[in-house]
Amino acid sequence: MKKCKWHICNNLTKNIYCSNKCKNKQSVQNRRESIKIKLVNYLGNKCQRCNWNEHVAGLVMHHTNPEIKEFGLSSVGGSKSWQKIKEEADKCILLCSNCHNVVHATKEQEWFFNS
């Protein structure tokens, strides 16, 4: 039996299928990580509310006006071009997870709409 990150495969057909499926999942995961790093760099490398910049994993893109949002940047895998992703990122600000939660919980969003 061959073990991979997601499955336990027990025959040749499943091994080939599983191997390809796992490679595809890894490719999508790698692309998402790469896009996130590029987006964080594109949006300034730090939280626009508190200037936190310790790790890319703690930073999120926040749409300042949800009404003009075309797609969520966190779900971009292999389907969008960098140009489309940049156009969507232009509608966002970069926040740390903490500030992002505060903005959603306190209606502080109006500050971003009016600035």
C-alpha positions in Angstrom: 0.0 0.0 0.0 1.3 3.4 -1.0 0.6 6.3 1.4 0.4 9.9 0.2 -0.6 13.0 2.0 -4.4 12.6 1.4 -5.0 8.9 0.5 -4.1 5.4 1.1 -3.9 3.7 -2.3 -4.0 -0.1 -2.7 -3.9 -0.9 -6.4 -2.1 0.3 -9.5 -5.1 2.3 -10.9 -5.7 4.0 -7.6 -2.0 4.7 -7.2 -1.8 6.5 -10.6 -5.1 8.4 -9.9 -4.0 9.3 -6.4 -0.6 10.3 -7.5 -1.9 12.7 -10.1 -4.6 14.0 -7.8 -2.1 14.7 -5.1 0.2 16.5 -7.5 -2.6 18.7 -8.7 -3.6 19.6 -5.1 0.0 20.4 -4.4 0.2 22.6 -7.5 -2.9 24.5 -6.5 -1.6 25.0 -3.0 1.8 26.2 -4.3 0.1 28.6 -6.7 -2.1 30.0 -3.9 0.9 30.5 -1.6 2.8 32.3 -4.5 -0.2 34.5 -5.3 -0.6 35.4 -1.6 3.0 36.5 -1.3 2.8 38.6 -4.5 -0.5 40.2 -3.3 1.0 41.0 0.1 4.0 42.7 -1.7 1.7 44.5 -4.1 -0.5 45.9 -1.3 2.4 47.2 0.8 3.7 44.3 3.1 2.0 45.5 6.2 -1.4 46.0 7.9 -2.8 49.4 6.8 -4.4 49.9 10.2 -1.7 49.0 12.7 1.5 48.4 10.5 1.9 44.8 11.7 4.1 42.8 9.2 5.5 39.7 11.1 4.4 37.0 8.7 2.5 36.8 5.5 0.1 34.2 7.0 -1.3 36.8 9.4 -2.2 39.2 6.6 -5.5 39.2 4.7 -7.0 41.2 1.8 -10.1 43.1 2.9 -12.6 44.4 0.3 -13.4 48.0 1.2 -16.7 47.9 -0.7 -18.2 44.4 -0.8 -20.7 45.6 -3.5 -18.0 45.8 -6.2 -16.3 42.5 -5.2 -16.1 40.1 -8.2 -14.4 37.2 -6.4 -12.6 36.3 -3.2 -8.8 36.5 -3.4 -8.4 33.6 -0.9 -10.1 31.2 -3.3 -7.9 31.9 -6.3 -6.1 28.7 -7.3 -5.4 28.3 -11.0 -8.3 29.9 -12.6 -7.5 33.6 -12.7 -4.7 35.6 -14.4 -2.4 37.8 -12.4 -3.9 40.8 -14.2 -7.4 39.9 -13.0 -6.1 39.2 -9.5 -4.4 42.6 -9.4 -7.6 44.4 -10.5 -9.5 42.7 -7.7 -6.7 43.5 -5.2 -7.0 47.2 -6.1 -10.4 47.1 -4.4 -8.8 45.9 -1.2 -6.7 47.0 1.7 -4.2 44.8 3.5 -5.1 44.0 7.2 -3.7 41.7 9.8 -6.1 39.1 11.0 -6.7 41.0 14.3 -7.6 44.3 12.6 -9.7 42.5 10.0 -11.8 41.0 12.8 -12.1 44.3 14.5 -13.1 46.1 11.3 -15.9 43.5 10.7 -17.1 43.5 14.3 -17.2 47.2 14.9 -18.4 48.7 11.6 -15.1 50.5 11.3 -15.5 49.8 7.6 -17.1 53.2 7.1 -13.7 54.8 8.0 -12.2 53.0 5.0 -15.0 54.0 2.7 -14.7 57.7 3.6 -10.9 57.9 3.5 
